[in-house]
Amino acid sequence: MAFSAAVITFPGSNCDRDMAVAIEEICGGTVHRVWHGDAGLPEGLDFIALPGGFSYGDYLRSGAMAARSPVMQAVVEQAGRGVPVLGVCNGFQVLTEAGLLPGALMRNAGIRFVCRDVKLTVETSQSLFTARYFKGQTITIPVAHHDGNYFADEATLDRLEGEGRVAFRYAEPVNGSQRDIAGVLNEAGNVLGMMPHPERMIEEAQGGSDGRRLFESVLGSLGVSA
Ligand SMILES: NC(=O)CC[C@H](N)C(=O)O
């Protein structure tokens, strides 16, 4: 069976096309473009991606309104069944607002929008999203956000660290995130939220290809043919 993925578009998403192209090029198969207002998702998905952008203009809190979109009920359901769900940037914000990931993304500590390549440390290779990286590997991936300051209480942070659920950490401070956390996994390990944009680093023309392995990891973990 060929790989089947869905990329959700919210009003204000602007990285949905890049995400779909990255999945198509790296994983092959079919990428369904799904509107946030749809009540359901296509059958038999192998992968769901929530892209970056400014859903609902980031009003209220980034991702807060998108998290209440009709399609999110189906996303929560599929996540509960173990389907891999990736949220990048605004997608990460939506996942925290939907309760699929712990913590919150607050305004950057410097109040500024940060848009540049950053170095990340891969904190675990024991996840379906990071299996093709090495633990401790330094990779370069771009960020572009004003609300990327990851916050969770100390007990939650300790738990995330203890359970190997910090997937990526900034190699240097970027936005004030607690413990420089750039990406976290849910308890079951099938939901990843991250502020950096792996879909913007998949070929040399973009300045590097360190993001490819994330999509290759997802594909490899499913054992489906492209
Ligand atoms: N690139 C993005 O997804 C931006 C995310 C979000 N709207 C922010 O600026 O924090």
The ligand as an SDF file (V2000), in Angstrom:
LIG
                    3D

 10  9  0  0  0  0  0  0  0  0999 V2000
    5.7770   30.2670   10.6800 N   0  0  0  0  0  0  0  0  0  0  0  0
    4.8200   30.0890   11.5510 C   0  0  0  0  0  0  0  0  0  0  0  0
    4.1530   29.0630   11.5850 O   0  0  0  0  0  0  0  0  0  0  0  0
    4.4900   31.2140   12.4700 C   0  0  0  0  0  0  0  0  0  0  0  0
    3.8440   30.6920   13.6980 C   0  0  0  0  0  0  0  0  0  0  0  0
    3.1140   31.7080   14.5500 C   0  0  0  0  0  0  0  0  0  0  0  0
    2.0530   32.2950   13.8870 N   0  0  0  0  0  0  0  0  0  0  0  0
    4.0950   32.6380   15.1710 C   0  0  0  0  0  0  0  0  0  0  0  0
    4.5330   33.6000   14.5440 O   0  0  0  0  0  0  0  0  0  0  0  0
    4.4770   32.3870   16.2840 O   0  0  0  0  0  0  0  0  0  0  0  0
  1  2  1  0
  2  3  2  0
  2  4  1  0
  4  5  1  0
  5  6  1  0
  6  7  1  0
  6  8  1  0
  8  9  2  0
  8 10  1  0
M  END
$$$$
